[in-house]
Amino acid sequence: MSDSSTGAPKALTYGRYLCIDELLALQRPRSEGPEHDELLFIVIHQVYELWFKELLHEIDFVRQLLAEDATHRAQHTLKRILTILKVAVGQIDILETMTPLEFQSFRARLEAASGFQSDQFRQIEFVLGLKNTAAIERFPEDSRARQALQQRYHEPTLWDSFLHYLSREGYAVPDALLAREVTTPIEASPDLQRVLVELYRRDTKNAELCERLVDLDEGMQEWRYRHVKMVERTIGVKPGTGGSAGAAYLRGTLGQPLFPDLWAIRSQL
Ligand code: HEM
């Protein structure tokens, strides 16, 4: 960018580096007035989408670090991911200061829009092993969202990267798991659990890595729980704007671990 009068390059400023003018123009309430609480609702969702972007960036990095056998850096990056997840869960506290009537004041303006349509949330689910083709097909052909989801659908999950890493660390990960079809759900494996129990008893470094994956799994479950509670207190049993049964649908997603083997071994230790 240059100064139009002199042609000299413009000095970089905070505003230009971070595109602040563009950023501040992106909050566009739809309610008349507009209703006071709609700005909060928009800002929170936009901040979530930025954290989702950063989470995907960091999860991809962990997969790369595991492929390079860089255990400590992978652990360090997982710690960053967990810290972001805590902030993301904590943001629900802010939105819970909005009462049912305050939300009601602009809810109709959301039409059929819903967090259900967040492709980045689905991308996070995909990379963590929760893949389904219906989530891809909801997005128009050739859209950024559909292309991103299609690519992640065929990519190995974080769990696959971890299994291959463990195998290179000398653990007898069953061949069937190393060759598994990465688009299918992650299922519990008693053979792998036997390997993991031995690992927990003898190998502190890799047991710590496993614990960080459990933290991530628990963190995602915590977000789901806090989200459904926020939904229950804000709209009760009303259906969602995205067309689902609302809280009843969301409750069905609770308590499902991402990495079932890491939970199963707890009772064997
Ligand atoms: C007043 C606040 C909120 C209410 C009442 C609410 C309500 C709902 C409802 C009812 C659903 C089910 C789908 C549907 O039929 O619409 C849903 C899904 C979802 N919402 Fe929210 N939501 C709120 C805030 C948020 C925030 C701040 C986020 C952050 C991005 C978010 C992200 C999501 C996601 C990712 C789903 C899909 C979950 C899944 O399919 O497992 N929601 N929400």
Boltz pocket constraint, residues with backbone or C-beta under 6 A from the ligand:
constraints:
  - pocket:
      binder: B
      contacts: [[A, 41], [A, 44], [A, 45], [A, 48], [A, 49], [A, 95], [A, 103], [A, 113], [A, 114], [A, 115], [A, 116], [A, 117], [A, 118], [A, 121], [A, 227], [A, 230], [A, 231], [A, 234], [A, 235], [A, 238], [A, 239], [A, 240], [A, 241], [A, 242], [A, 243], [A, 244], [A, 245], [A, 246], [A, 247], [A, 249], [A, 250], [A, 253]]
      max_distance: 6.0
